[in-house]
């Protein structure tokens, strides 16, 4: 059980003052991408000016606004909604976070540590891709002489932390060049399908337990055994049947694939002049 704090109130000076949280990567605002990664959280608090989001959140602000990430973290950790014993702390400019990120951090948290954070490929600590024990985090923040304007790294010596090295989700977007690189990266071969499925799931607010390979195989079998335009319509019918009758999409896809095989076999026998 954990809550989540997302920091989304930076000035984005290197983006010319643009609202970084609203910048899109893969058709989705950066903030929505990070909130989707928090889907397992019991509650999510976002520190920053309120904006439309696809998931319900609680908004808070540091006082006064603009005090930097440490002040924002203090405001988020102090929110009344943060009551779980563990809290995931994430920045809004991390487009490659997924729900697997908090899960992996939670699994890596030793029982004698106050938190676990990721390290990038260069060995640098990433305190905004981390899970902390809530009460030690609050005590550490309360023990600092100041939080407004103070660098985030001043918090780390007050906590006993475990590091996860070589993280692949710490790519952040501080500049337009990095935004462009992220947009290219999600469309590379081998990642675009996962990105597209995640985007559609978020847009439709669904999280199906889907064996993508089974569904693609069924679509392929239908395209080859029946007719190419039948493939997309069939995948729609598979989803419709799953919703209508409560059967799993994988089971529906298997039935359709078997039907397509029978259809194709019948046509082959017909073409050969043999009875089916």
N, C-alpha and C positions, 0 to 999 in steps of 0.2 A: 504494500500500500504506500503510495507516494503522492505528493502534490507537485506542481510544477510552477516555476517562476521563469517568465520570458522577459528579457530586457529589450525594450523596443522604443527607447526615448532618446537615442543619440542624435546629435546635430547633423551628422552625415556631411561634414564639411568637404570631404574629398569627393562627394557626389554633387557638389554645388548646392547643398542645402535641400536636395530632393528628399522626399519622404521615403527613406530606405525601406521601411516595412512594407510599403505599397508597391515597390518595384517588383516586376514579375520576372520569374525564371520558370520556363516550361509552362507558361500560361497561368501561373499561380503566384500571388503576392508572396514575398519572402516570409511575411508573418504567418500566413496561412500554411505555408510549407512546414514551418517549425511547430505550429499548433497541431498539425496532423501528426507530427512525431510525438506529441504529448497525449495522444489519444488514450493511453492507459492510465493517465493521471486521474486521481479522484477529483481534484480541482486544479484549475490553472489560473494563475495571477499574471497579468501582463502589466509591466511598468512602462508607462508612456502615455501619450495623448490618445484618447479613445478613437478607434477607427472601426469600420465594419469588418467583421470576421465571420468565417463560416462556422466556427465552433464557439459555444458560449464561454466567456471568460469574465474574470473580475478585474477591473481596471484600477490601478493606483498610480500615484505620482510621487516622486521624491520632492521634498519641500526644503528650499525652493527648487523648481525644475532646472535641469541643466547641470546638476551637481556631479555628473560622471557615473560610470558603471558601479563603483562601490556604493555611492549614495543610492543608486537605483536598486541595487541588491538589498541594501538595508531596508528600503521601503517595501520591497516585495516580501522579504523574510518577516517583516513586522505586520503584514496583513493578517487580519483576523481569520481569513479563510485558510491560511496555511496551518493546518492542524495535524497533518500526517507526520509520523516519526522521521520520514525521509522526504527530501525535496530535490527534484531535478532542476538545475539552473542552466538555462540555455540562452544564447544570444539570438536575435532575430535575423542575423545576416548569414546564417549557415544553411545554404540551400540543400545540402545533401544529408541532412539529418533524416532519420526514419524512426518509426517506433522501435526498431531493433536497437537504436543507440541507447536510450534510457534503460532498456532491458539488459543490455550487455554491461552497462555501468552498475546497475543494481546487483547483477550476478557477480561482479568483480569486487564488490565492497567487502573488505575483511571485517570480521566482528570487532576488532580492536582499533579500527580507523574511524576518524570523524567524517571521511568522505573519500570519494574516488573521482579523479579527473583524467581527462585524456591529454596525451602529449602528441604534438604533431610529428611529422617525419623528421624534423630537425631537433626533436627533444625538448621543445618549448612547452611549458605548462599551458593548458587551456582551461582556466577556472570557470569559463562560461560554457563548457561542455562537461558537466559534472553532476554528480549526485552527492549531497551532503546529508548528514544527520541534522535534523532541524534544530534541536536545542543547542548542540555545540556550535553550529553556525551562528545562531543568535547571540550566544555568549561571546564568541570571537568578535562579532561586529560591535557589540556593546562595549567591548574592552578597548576598542581603537580610540585614539585621542580625537580623531576627526574622520569623517567619511566623505564630506563634500569636497570634491576636487582632488581627493587622495587617489593614488593609483591602486588598481585592483590587487596588485601583487602584495601590497602591505597586509592583506588579510591572511595569506597563505601560511606564514610562520606561526600563526596562532592556532593552526589546526594540524592534526595528525592525518596526513593524506596518503592515499595509495595512487600510483600512476599507472595508466594503461598506455603503453608505448605504441607508436606507429599507427595512430588512428587515421582513418581515411575520410572521416566526416567533418574534419576541422577546417576545410576550405571555406574562408569567409569572403564576403563581398564588400570591400570598403571603397572600391573605385569602379568607374564605368568599365575599365579594362577587365577587372575581375568579374563584373556582371556579364560581360560579353563572353569571357572564358567559361563561366558556368553555363550559359545558354548553349554554347557549343558542346560542352561536355555531356549534357543530358541527351543530346541528339546523336551521340556517337553510337556506332554499331555495338550491340551487346548491352546497351543501357536504355535505349530509347523505348523499347517495349515496356520495361519495368516502369519507367518514368510515366509513360502514357497511361498505363493501367492505374498507377497511383493517382494521377491527375483526375482520371474519370471517376475513380472511387470517391475521391474528395469532393468532386463536383456534384455527384449524386448522393453523397452522404451514405455510402455503403461500405462495408468491409467484408466481402464474401470470402468464405473459406474455399478458394477456387484452385483447382489443379489446372493451371494454365496449359500445361502440355496436353492433357486429355482433351480440353476444349479445342485447342489448335489442331490436334490430330483429327478430331471429329469434323472440323471445318474443312480440313484438307481432303478427308475421305469423301465428304459431300461434294466438294468442288470437282474432284476427279471422277467420282462415280455417278454423279447426277448431272449437275451443271454448275458452272462457276458462280453465277449470280445466286445460286441457292445457298452458298456458304454463309454470307452475312445474315440472310434471313433465318437460316437454321439456328445460328448462334443466338439470335434474338428469341426464337421459340424455345430454345433450351433454357434461357433465363426466365422466360415467362412461365414455363412448366415448373421450374424450381420454385418460383414464388407462388404459383397457383396451387400446387399439390404438395409442397413441402419436401420434395425430394432434393437430394444434393445435385448441384450442377454437374459434378463428375459422373454421377450415375446417369443423369439425363444424357450427357454427352456420349457415354458408352452405349446407351440404347440407340442413339442416333447413328453412331458409327457402325453398329451392327446392322441397322436398317439400311444404311448406305451400301454396306458390303453385299447385302442380299439384293438390293436394287441393281448394283453393278453386275453381280453374278447372273441375275436373270437376263439382263441385257446382253451379256456375253453369250449365253446359251441361245438367246433368240437370234443373235447375229450369226451363230454357227448352225442354225436350223435344227437345234436339238430341243426337246421339250424341257421345260424348267422343272 
